[in-house]
Amino acid sequence: MSGSSLRAAGDVKAVEYDLAPGRTRWALLHTPADREPTRIRVPSDYLEHLGTIAPRNTQRAAAHDLALWFGWCIARGLEWQGADARSVTAFVTAMQVRPKGRPLHSDALVAHLDRAARGDSTVRRAVQSVKALYAWAAAFDLVAGRIAAVAPPRQRAPKPITRLDPDDVAILFAAVEQHPGDQLFVGLMHGCGLRISEALGLRFEDLHFESDNRMLHACSVPGPHLHVVPRAPQELPPGVSHKYSKERLIPVEPRILDMYSRFIVHRITVLGDDDLASSVFVSLHGRHKGMPWSMAAGQKRIRRIAERLGWQGKFHAHVLRHTYGSELNDAGVELERVQALLGHASPKTTAIYTHPHASRLIEATASLTAYRREKYGW
């Protein structure tokens, strides 16, 4: 098939065919509307060449990448031989905003980091496949070679840590209400701003939940609170490490005390006299019964909660800590105290966690408008 005939709309598919027993090759087929499939010569010849030098998985990936590229060129009415760096940039954008498995000219859009989006590595691989084709074709004077020098896209930086809105918080706690362990685990990270490693490293001796803690804990600090205590790796559950070196104190809200009461009743009911662990979070069933949750176990619980809510790829443990810091800021707590509660060595780190909620920005602007109206008569 010549380059000019690719102007006709239709599908482009990567097809694997048998060359000999145990040997296969790939080709690209273009199927215009109401017409028979036709082999696209140059990319198919290239794939045949690739079959002599590359592993089967590489051949398959390149075939599908090139099918995506040629399908995109056809949909845009672009002669593939005339493509240039701007064409590749537009191709990359199309891959990033269209769901995987869907044509690049579809109307469907998807956000970065959504499970339906193509990953950065997939996009970079597709660009490399296109570049390799054009480099090969340029060696035979089939194209000018302008694309072969195009650099693949840089890996996009992850989205900034986000916070949960009040509605999201309500949905989250409704989802864990019937699971006392998960409820307390999530509650401590959201209600006290704990890192996941800090929550997993908690011991009962760190929880000073009495109105007067002098008798039970020899602690002079009044009211319910907990202590985040740095510990050596050998004193922590598997995979858990502490990135801080200073102990800090965090007051505890009444709702955390309610969660803790439910959790303790549930734990005693399940473990009974077998409960000898000093760690707050331990497995209640299975072969690890009575053993502290490892980092992998804690992260798995967060993933399961995310799956339960349909928040895969959007929700992780640190979102809870970020929400805590952001809500402190929304409540008018000064930066110095937010820094102390979060355990940051530098106020610059704390500033990342204190983006005001949109409603407070609106209120601030309304206050400024009222001030200026009074001051300037605007």
JOUR-V359909 format. One line per field, one symbol per residue. phi: phi as a letter, one per 30 degrees, with the letter a starting at -180 (. if undefined). A space follows every 10 residues. Layout:
phi->???
This chain:
phi->.ddddddddk dcbdbcbdca eibbbcbccc cdeibddbdd dddddddddd dcbbdddddd dddddddddd dddddcicdd dcdbeddddd ddedddccdd icedcdddbb deidddddde dddddddddd dddddddddc hcbdiddecd dddddddede ecccdedddd dddddcddbe ddddeddddd dbiddddddd ddbeddcccc dbcdddbhcd ddidabcccd bdedccdeic bcccbcdbcb dcdedddddd dddddddddd chdddcdcdd cbdcbidcei cdddeddddd ddddddddci ceicbbeded dddedddddd diddeddded ddiddbdddd edcbdddedd dddddddddd dddddcid
